Amino acid sequence: MDNINHTDLISGFNNLKQLEISVKSAQKMVGTATMSMDEETLQHAENSLNDAKDLFKRAYSEQTGVDDEFFQTQEQLLQQCEQQLNTARQ
């Protein structure tokens, strides 16, 4: 079973797959939150986005250079989520 603690994630996936899943989760959370505009849901989406950004930083620091395109895509997706969340909160 996965243990999510906003700083340490434990799962059977490698870092890249874990990052991909985290980014997809953040996308879904942000989408749901910006549709509902519920403050608690927006906060959960922000937490999910921050978790994904932390995972990105960790995975990126360990990269070997062969996954540049993957990291660029994930970074763009995270930026889109952050922009969507910021727009909703304005």
N, C-alpha and C positions, 0 to 999 in steps of 0.2 A: 504494500500500500504506500502511496506517495505521502510525504510529509512536507507541507508547504508552510514555511515560517518567514516569509518575506525576505530572508537573507540566504538561507540554505535550503536547497531542494535535493531530495533523495529519490531516485527512481532507477529503473532498469535501463534507461535510455542514455546514449552518449550525449555529450554537451551540445552538439549541433542539433540533434533531434529534440532535445529538451528545450533548446532555444526556440526552435521552430514551433513547437507546441505552445510555449509560453507566449509567443507573439500572436499566434492564432487566438489564443484565449483572451489576450488583451484586446484584440480587434473585436471579438464578439462582445466582451464586457463593455467596451466603449460604445459600440453600436447600440446595445440594449440601453445603456445609461443615457445616451443622447436622445434616444427616442422617448424614454419615459420622463427624463428631466427630474427624476427623484434624487434628492441630495445624497441620500445614503447610497444609492446605486452609483451615482457619480463618484463618490468617495471610493467605493469598491473598485470601480473601473480605474481610477487613478492609482490605487494600490497595485492592481494587476499590471498596469503599464509600468510602474516603477520596478516591479519584480522582473518584468521582461527586460527592461533597460539594464538592470543589474546583471542579469544573466548574459545579456549581450556583451557588456564590458568584460566579464570574466572569460567568456568563450573567445572573444576577440583577442584578448591578451594572450591566450594560449594557442592561437591559430598558427598554422604553418605556412600560410600564403597560398595554399591550393584552393581555399574556399572563399576567395575575395568576392566573387559574384554573389554567393550566398549571403555573405555579411552585408554587402551593399543593399541587397533586396530587403533583408531583415531590418536594416537601419532605416530604409525608406518607409517601410510599413510602420515602424515605431514612430517616426516623425509624423506620418499621416494621422495616426491615433492621437498623438499629443495635440496636433493642430485641431482635430475634430473635438477633442475634449475641451481645449481652451476656448474654441468658438462657442461651444454650448454653454460654457460658464460665464460668458460675457453678457 
